[in-house]
């Protein structure tokens, strides 16, 4: 298999088989990494992360956007530092993500804060950090932020998240731009909030935020949403409301199986004409697009189990490590860590050790014959992998490894049993 080849795409990532048949990340074999770390292990490519950020930066360079990486996709400090060093800002949704942003020294002027449920203490911490913008989702939230800012004698910038009621044609759980979701404010309500905002002494409504969903494969939903947004902005400006920031969210899809998502360049060609001659600071919030294909979850085959109707590969990684297949019925490619040619192929269910029938990575998947002790990689696991992991069944969470060229380092240690009970009392 060619470097970075996956479902017809090339240079989409940096995982490939070398001449010996070993699966590699950049210039390091996974076999070498796992000899040191054991399994399960998340393995990330620094180059893929940097290149995917650069693709968006280059595609939209004509409007000089602020690219605020969505921390929830992968919040490892080494990943965040890689992106911040390459010019990215950060999109956060919690006090914990703000803490991470500050740990990697992301300037406050490059941090935007979204989420429907910010606590008072989280708001205070964000104000102290001098973040660029609060993305506000409701009138009560706006009033709370203003009240806190006034008590602190600080001035804050706010953008309202509007709900354009656009169907992004993606999974229901990651659709966020429909009228029935908990996210955003409808246009009529938003207009009245903007008009009333002149009364606010410590919060300046100077932005507009929209995010219609995730893993969106075509440009049409974005174009529809952004046209509605621009019409709304024009209406506001006629009423004397000046908008400085347009936060267009994220949502660009990636290849997990046979999808054919738009590239950053294709997306830009559809979107940029909408913003000609407009003088706004454009903000994007990509997450999955940058890190999904940059990571894999490596696991060991513990047992090969045969029943009357199935063959199972039982691995030492489970739904507690990667919940996407169980939660979204998501597809992830499965690659053996050692390429095997001229061997029998079998149809397997690839499953974990968790006490749930939903604990699987693949069902009815044709793979080269595998045996106990073999290793495999669950592909495209760099986004919403570790960040959604848990200690279910009192299992220790995986370690994380970052590869850069011919070197690698553990950027999160595997949890210990002592970690599992830390903070508990008998």
C-alpha positions as CSV (number, residue, x, y, z in Angstrom):
1,X,0.0,0.0,0.0
2,X,1.3,3.4,-0.9
3,X,2.2,6.1,1.6
4,X,-1.0,7.7,2.8
5,X,-3.2,5.7,0.4
6,X,-6.7,5.1,1.7
7,X,-9.9,4.6,-0.3
8,X,-8.4,6.3,-3.4
9,X,-6.9,9.3,-1.6
10,X,-3.2,9.9,-1.4
11,X,-1.3,11.9,1.2
12,X,-4.3,12.1,3.3
13,X,-2.3,10.7,6.3
14,X,1.1,9.3,7.1
15,X,0.3,5.7,7.8
16,X,1.7,3.2,5.3
17,X,3.3,-0.2,4.9
18,X,7.0,-0.2,4.4
19,X,8.9,-2.7,2.2
20,X,9.1,-5.2,5.0
21,X,5.3,-5.1,5.3
22,X,5.3,-3.2,8.7
23,X,2.7,-0.5,9.2
24,X,4.5,2.8,9.9
25,X,3.6,6.3,11.0
26,X,5.9,8.8,9.3
27,X,9.3,7.1,9.6
28,X,8.6,4.9,12.6
29,X,7.1,1.4,12.5
30,X,4.1,0.8,14.9
31,X,5.8,-2.4,15.9
32,X,8.7,-0.4,17.3
33,X,6.3,1.9,19.1
34,X,4.2,-0.8,20.6
35,X,7.3,-2.7,21.8
36,X,7.8,0.2,24.2
37,X,4.2,1.3,25.0
38,X,2.1,-1.9,24.8
39,X,-1.5,-1.7,23.8
40,X,-4.1,-0.2,23.6
41,X,-2.3,2.9,22.3
42,X,-3.3,6.0,20.4
43,X,-0.6,7.0,17.8
44,X,-0.7,10.4,16.1
45,X,1.3,11.9,13.2
46,X,2.6,15.4,13.9
47,X,3.1,15.9,10.1
48,X,-0.5,15.0,9.2
49,X,-1.8,17.4,11.9
50,X,0.4,20.3,10.7
51,X,-0.4,19.6,7.0
52,X,-4.1,19.5,7.5
53,X,-4.0,22.8,9.4
54,X,-1.9,24.3,6.6
55,X,-4.4,23.1,4.0
56,X,-7.2,25.3,5.6
57,X,-4.9,28.2,6.1
58,X,-3.8,28.1,2.5
59,X,-7.3,27.6,1.0
60,X,-8.6,30.7,2.8
61,X,-5.5,32.9,2.9
62,X,-7.3,35.6,0.8
63,X,-9.6,36.4,3.8
64,X,-6.8,36.0,6.4
65,X,-9.0,33.8,8.7
66,X,-8.5,33.0,12.3
67,X,-8.4,29.2,12.5
68,X,-9.5,28.1,15.9
69,X,-9.0,24.4,16.2
70,X,-11.9,22.6,18.0
71,X,-10.2,21.3,21.2
72,X,-12.9,18.7,21.8
73,X,-11.8,16.6,18.8
74,X,-8.5,15.8,20.4
75,X,-7.3,17.7,23.5
76,X,-3.9,16.2,24.1
77,X,-1.5,19.0,25.1
78,X,1.2,17.9,22.6
79,X,-1.4,18.0,19.8
80,X,-2.6,21.5,20.9
81,X,0.9,22.8,21.1
82,X,1.7,21.5,17.6
83,X,-1.3,23.5,16.3
84,X,-0.7,26.6,18.3
85,X,3.0,26.7,17.2
86,X,1.7,26.6,13.6
87,X,-0.5,29.6,14.1
88,X,-3.9,28.1,15.2
89,X,-6.2,29.5,17.8
90,X,-8.4,27.3,19.9
91,X,-12.2,26.8,20.1
92,X,-13.1,25.7,23.6
93,X,-16.3,24.5,25.2
94,X,-15.4,24.2,28.9
95,X,-13.2,25.4,31.7
96,X,-11.1,22.4,31.4
97,X,-10.4,23.1,27.7
98,X,-9.6,26.7,28.7
99,X,-7.1,25.3,31.2
100,X,-5.5,23.2,28.4
101,X,-5.4,26.2,26.1
102,X,-3.5,28.2,28.7
103,X,-1.2,25.3,29.4
104,X,0.0,25.4,25.8
105,X,0.3,29.2,25.9
106,X,-2.4,30.0,23.3
107,X,-3.0,33.8,23.4
108,X,-6.3,34.8,24.7
109,X,-6.9,36.8,21.6
110,X,-7.0,33.5,19.7
111,X,-9.5,31.7,21.9
112,X,-13.2,31.5,21.3
113,X,-15.6,30.0,23.8
114,X,-18.7,28.1,22.7
115,X,-21.1,25.7,24.5
116,X,-24.7,26.0,25.8
117,X,-23.9,25.5,29.5
118,X,-21.1,27.8,30.7
119,X,-20.9,28.0,34.5
120,X,-20.3,31.3,36.4
121,X,-16.7,30.2,37.3
122,X,-16.0,29.2,33.8
123,X,-17.1,32.6,32.6
124,X,-15.0,34.3,35.1
125,X,-11.9,32.3,34.2
126,X,-12.5,33.1,30.5
127,X,-12.8,36.8,31.2
128,X,-9.5,36.7,33.2
129,X,-7.9,35.0,30.3
130,X,-9.0,37.8,28.0
131,X,-10.4,35.5,25.4
132,X,-11.4,37.0,22.0
133,X,-15.1,36.0,22.0
134,X,-17.9,34.3,23.9
135,X,-20.2,32.4,21.5
136,X,-23.5,32.8,23.2
137,X,-26.4,30.4,22.8
138,X,-29.3,32.0,24.7
139,X,-30.5,35.3,26.2
140,X,-30.1,34.0,29.8
141,X,-26.5,33.2,29.0
142,X,-25.8,36.6,27.6
143,X,-27.4,38.3,30.6
144,X,-25.2,36.1,32.9
145,X,-22.0,36.9,31.1
146,X,-22.8,40.6,31.1
147,X,-23.6,40.5,34.9
148,X,-20.3,38.8,35.7
149,X,-18.3,41.1,33.4
150,X,-19.9,44.1,35.0
151,X,-19.1,42.8,38.5
152,X,-15.5,42.2,37.4
153,X,-15.4,45.7,35.7
154,X,-14.3,44.1,32.5
155,X,-15.5,44.5,28.9
156,X,-16.2,41.3,26.8
157,X,-16.9,40.6,23.2
158,X,-19.8,38.4,22.3
159,X,-21.1,36.7,19.2
160,X,-24.6,35.2,19.1
161,X,-24.9,31.7,17.7
162,X,-27.7,31.7,15.3
163,X,-29.6,28.6,14.1
164,X,-30.1,28.8,10.4
165,X,-32.4,25.7,10.3
166,X,-30.3,24.0,7.7
167,X,-30.1,20.2,7.3
168,X,-26.4,19.2,7.0
169,X,-27.3,15.6,6.0
170,X,-25.1,14.0,8.6
171,X,-25.7,11.8,11.7
172,X,-28.5,13.1,13.9
173,X,-26.3,13.2,17.0
174,X,-23.9,15.6,15.3
175,X,-26.5,17.8,13.5
176,X,-26.6,21.1,15.3
177,X,-28.1,23.6,12.9
178,X,-31.8,22.5,12.8
179,X,-34.5,24.3,14.6
180,X,-35.2,21.4,17.0
181,X,-31.7,21.2,18.4
182,X,-30.5,22.8,21.7
183,X,-28.0,24.9,19.9
184,X,-28.3,28.5,18.7
185,X,-31.0,31.1,18.5
186,X,-33.5,31.7,15.7
187,X,-33.1,34.7,13.5
188,X,-36.1,36.7,14.8
189,X,-35.1,36.2,18.4
190,X,-31.5,37.0,17.6
191,X,-32.5,40.2,15.9
192,X,-34.3,41.5,18.9
193,X,-31.4,40.6,21.2
194,X,-29.0,42.5,19.0
195,X,-31.3,45.6,19.0
196,X,-31.6,45.4,22.7
197,X,-27.8,44.9,23.2
198,X,-27.1,48.6,23.1
199,X,-28.2,48.7,26.8
200,X,-25.4,46.4,27.8
201,X,-22.5,48.3,29.3
202,X,-20.0,45.5,29.7
203,X,-20.7,43.2,26.8
204,X,-20.3,44.2,23.1
205,X,-22.3,42.1,20.6
206,X,-20.0,42.4,17.7
207,X,-20.1,38.9,16.2
208,X,-22.2,36.2,14.7
209,X,-21.6,32.4,15.1
210,X,-23.0,29.5,13.2
211,X,-22.1,25.8,13.3
212,X,-24.5,23.4,11.5
213,X,-23.0,20.1,12.3
214,X,-20.0,17.7,11.9
215,X,-18.8,15.3,9.2
216,X,-20.5,17.2,6.4
217,X,-19.4,15.9,3.0
218,X,-20.7,18.6,0.6
219,X,-20.5,22.3,0.4
220,X,-24.2,22.9,-0.2
221,X,-25.4,23.0,3.4
222,X,-22.6,25.4,4.2
223,X,-23.5,27.7,1.3
224,X,-27.2,27.7,2.3
225,X,-26.4,28.5,5.9
226,X,-23.8,31.2,5.1
227,X,-26.2,32.9,2.7
228,X,-28.8,33.1,5.4
229,X,-26.2,34.5,7.8
230,X,-25.1,37.2,5.4
231,X,-28.7,38.2,4.7
232,X,-29.2,38.5,8.5
233,X,-26.0,40.5,8.9
234,X,-27.1,42.9,6.2
235,X,-30.4,43.4,8.0
236,X,-28.6,44.1,11.3
237,X,-26.3,46.7,9.7
238,X,-29.3,48.5,8.2
239,X,-30.6,48.7,11.8
240,X,-27.3,50.2,12.9
241,X,-25.7,47.1,14.4
242,X,-22.1,46.6,13.4
243,X,-20.7,43.1,13.0
244,X,-16.9,42.6,13.3
245,X,-16.6,38.8,13.6
246,X,-18.2,36.1,11.5
247,X,-17.5,32.7,13.1
248,X,-18.4,30.1,10.5
249,X,-17.8,27.1,12.7
250,X,-16.4,23.8,11.5
251,X,-17.9,20.5,10.2
252,X,-15.8,19.5,7.2
253,X,-16.0,15.7,6.7
254,X,-13.2,13.2,6.4
255,X,-12.9,9.8,4.8
256,X,-13.7,6.9,7.2
257,X,-14.9,4.4,4.5
258,X,-16.2,5.3,1.1
259,X,-17.1,8.9,1.7
260,X,-16.0,11.5,-0.8
261,X,-15.8,14.7,1.2
262,X,-14.8,18.0,-0.2
263,X,-11.2,19.1,0.2
264,X,-10.3,22.4,1.8
265,X,-9.6,23.9,-1.6
266,X,-13.0,22.8,-2.9
267,X,-14.7,24.1,0.2
268,X,-13.0,27.5,-0.2
269,X,-14.0,27.8,-3.9
270,X,-17.7,27.4,-2.9
271,X,-17.5,29.7,0.2
272,X,-15.1,32.5,-0.6
273,X,-17.3,34.1,-3.3
274,X,-19.9,34.8,-0.6
275,X,-17.5,37.0,1.3
276,X,-16.0,39.1,-1.5
277,X,-15.8,42.8,-0.5
278,X,-16.9,42.1,3.0
279,X,-14.6,43.3,5.8
280,X,-15.3,40.9,8.6
281,X,-12.8,38.9,10.6
282,X,-13.6,35.3,9.5
283,X,-13.2,32.5,12.0
284,X,-13.3,28.8,11.4
285,X,-13.4,26.0,14.0
286,X,-12.2,22.8,12.3
287,X,-11.5,19.8,14.5
288,X,-12.1,16.4,12.9
289,X,-10.7,17.6,9.5
290,X,-7.3,18.3,11.2
291,X,-6.9,15.3,13.5
292,X,-9.1,12.4,12.5
293,X,-6.8,10.9,9.8
294,X,-3.8,11.8,11.9
295,X,-4.4,9.1,14.5
296,X,-4.9,5.4,14.9
297,X,-5.8,3.2,17.9
298,X,-3.5,0.2,18.1
299,X,-4.7,-3.0,19.7
300,X,-3.6,-6.6,20.3
301,X,-5.7,-9.6,19.3
302,X,-6.2,-11.6,22.6
303,X,-8.3,-14.4,21.2
304,X,-9.8,-15.6,18.0
305,X,-13.2,-17.0,18.9
306,X,-15.4,-19.1,16.5
307,X,-19.1,-19.8,17.0
308,X,-21.6,-21.5,14.7
309,X,-22.2,-18.3,12.9
310,X,-19.3,-15.9,13.6
311,X,-15.6,-15.4,13.8
312,X,-14.5,-12.9,16.4
313,X,-11.3,-11.1,16.9
314,X,-11.3,-10.2,20.6
315,X,-8.9,-7.3,21.2
316,X,-7.5,-5.6,24.3
317,X,-9.1,-2.3,23.2
318,X,-12.8,-1.7,23.8
319,X,-15.6,0.8,23.5
320,X,-14.2,2.6,26.5
321,X,-11.2,3.5,24.3
322,X,-13.1,4.3,21.1
323,X,-16.9,4.6,21.4
324,X,-17.7,5.9,17.9
325,X,-18.7,2.5,16.4
326,X,-21.0,1.8,19.4
327,X,-22.3,5.3,19.7
328,X,-22.7,6.4,16.1
329,X,-22.5,3.0,14.3
330,X,-19.4,4.6,12.8
331,X,-17.1,2.8,10.3
332,X,-13.4,2.7,10.9
333,X,-10.9,0.9,8.7
334,X,-9.0,-2.0,10.3
335,X,-5.4,-2.5,9.2
336,X,-3.1,-5.3,10.4
337,X,0.1,-3.9,11.8
338,X,1.9,-6.5,9.8
339,X,0.9,-6.7,6.2
340,X,0.0,-10.3,5.2
341,X,-0.1,-11.4,1.6
342,X,-1.0,-14.8,0.3
343,X,-2.9,-15.8,3.4
344,X,-6.5,-16.8,3.8
345,X,-9.1,-14.0,4.3
346,X,-11.9,-14.3,6.8
347,X,-14.9,-12.3,7.8
348,X,-14.6,-11.2,11.4
349,X,-16.4,-9.1,14.0
350,X,-13.6,-7.1,15.6
351,X,-14.7,-6.6,19.3
352,X,-13.4,-5.6,22.6
353,X,-13.5,-7.0,26.2
354,X,-16.3,-4.8,27.5
355,X,-19.4,-6.5,28.9
356,X,-21.7,-5.0,26.2
357,X,-22.9,-6.4,22.9
358,X,-22.3,-2.9,21.5
359,X,-18.5,-3.2,22.2
360,X,-17.2,-3.6,18.6
361,X,-15.0,-1.8,16.1
362,X,-16.1,-3.6,13.0
363,X,-18.8,-6.2,12.1
364,X,-18.6,-8.7,9.2
365,X,-15.3,-7.2,8.1
366,X,-13.2,-9.2,5.6
367,X,-9.5,-9.2,6.8
368,X,-6.4,-11.3,6.4
369,X,-6.4,-14.3,8.7
370,X,-5.3,-13.1,12.2
371,X,-4.2,-15.0,15.2
372,X,-3.8,-14.4,19.0
373,X,-0.9,-12.1,19.6
374,X,-1.3,-10.2,16.3
375,X,-1.7,-6.4,16.3
376,X,-4.1,-4.2,14.4
377,X,-4.8,-0.5,13.9
378,X,-8.2,1.1,14.0
379,X,-7.8,3.8,11.5
380,X,-9.0,7.4,11.5
381,X,-9.2,7.5,15.2
382,X,-7.5,10.8,15.9
383,X,-10.7,12.7,16.4
384,X,-13.3,11.9,19.1
385,X,-11.2,8.9,20.2
386,X,-9.4,9.5,23.4
387,X,-11.4,12.6,24.2
388,X,-14.6,10.4,24.4
389,X,-12.9,7.5,26.2
390,X,-13.9,6.4,29.7
391,X,-13.0,4.0,32.5
392,X,-16.1,1.8,32.0
393,X,-15.5,-1.7,33.5
394,X,-12.7,0.0,35.5
395,X,-10.4,-0.2,32.5
396,X,-7.4,2.0,32.3
397,X,-7.4,4.5,29.5
398,X,-4.8,4.1,26.7
399,X,-1.5,5.9,26.3
400,X,-1.0,8.4,23.6
401,X,2.0,8.7,21.3
402,X,3.1,11.5,19.0
403,X,5.4,10.7,16.1
404,X,7.5,13.3,14.4
405,X,9.7,12.1,11.6
406,X,11.9,9.2,12.8
407,X,11.2,9.8,16.5
408,X,8.3,9.3,18.8
409,X,7.4,10.1,22.4
410,X,4.6,9.1,24.8
411,X,2.6,12.3,25.3
412,X,0.2,10.7,27.8
413,X,1.1,7.8,30.0
414,X,-1.2,4.8,30.3
415,X,-3.3,5.1,33.4
416,X,-2.5,3.0,36.4
417,X,-4.9,1.1,38.7
418,X,-4.1,3.8,41.3
419,X,-5.3,6.4,38.8
420,X,-8.7,4.6,38.7
421,X,-9.3,5.2,42.4
422,X,-7.6,8.5,42.8
423,X,-9.9,10.8,44.9
424,X,-12.1,8.0,46.2
425,X,-12.5,7.1,49.8
426,X,-13.7,4.0,51.6
